[in-house]
C-alpha cells in the first residue's frame, strides 16, 4: 500500500501508537497537509527531536487530527496553508495550529525575494531587478481567478474551479486572463443550482479586484507557478518545464535562512520557548 493511499483513520491510529511508544517521549510531532510539505519542512527541524508527518484529507482533516491528538499529547502541532483565512478578518486561534505567511507555502516562498530570484535566474532572461515586476505582473493577470476562488469559498457557491483549466486562457499580448471564458467552463461543469448569473458573478469578481488589499493572501501559489511555467514554455523556449518542476525548484531553493525570515518560523519559535522543547537545531 502506498503512503498516500492510507486512510485518515489509519493515519490517526498509527500516530496514536507512535505517540504512546516509549521512544516518542519528548518528541515533537509536526503534522502537515501533504507529502511535499513533509519534504519541505523536514529540512528545517531538528530531526533528533522532531518528526514531520502528513495527514490526508485536506486542511479540515489536519485540523481535526491536531485537535484530537494535542488534547492528549501536548507536543503535537500542525502547519497549514493560510488560504483565505487572513482575508476573512477573523482571528485564527485553533489550538496548536500554525499558518503560512501567505496564501500557501508556495506563495510564502515566492514572497522571499532572494529565493524568487534564484528560481527565475534559471528560467527567465531578465535582470534580477525585474524579477519582482515579473512575479507581480503574473499575479495581476490571474487575479480574477483568485477572486473567483475566494468568492466561491465565502459565498459557498460550490463551483468546480479546480476542475476547469485556465492556462490556455492567459492572453499574453493583452496581458490578462479571459475570466469570462473560464467562468463559462466552470458553470458548464456545475451540477448544483447557482443563484447568480454569469454576469452577476463577473460583477462580483470585479468588486473583489477593486478592494483586495493583500494580493499575496488571495493568490494561489499553484496557480501562479502554473502561469510561470506557461510563460516559460511560450516565451523562453522551455518546452519541458512544468508546474510540478517549478514547485520542486521552490522547495529546493527555499533554504533555512529564508525560512527563518518568516512569521511562521517566529510563531513556531515562540511555541518552542513556551513549551521548553526543541524544534530547531539552534
Secondary structure by P-SEA (a helix, b strand, c coil): cccccccaaaaaaaaaaaaaccccccbbbbbbccaaaaaacccccccccbbbbbbcccaaaaaaaaaacccccccbbbbbbcccccccccccccccccccccccaaaaaaacaaaaaaaaaacccccccaaaaaaaaaaaaaaaaaaaaaaaaaaccccccccccccccccccccccaaaaaaaaaaaaccccccccaaaaaaaaaaaaaccccccccccaaaaaaaaaaaaacccccccccaaaaaaaaaaaccaaaaaacaaaaaaaaaaaaaccccccc
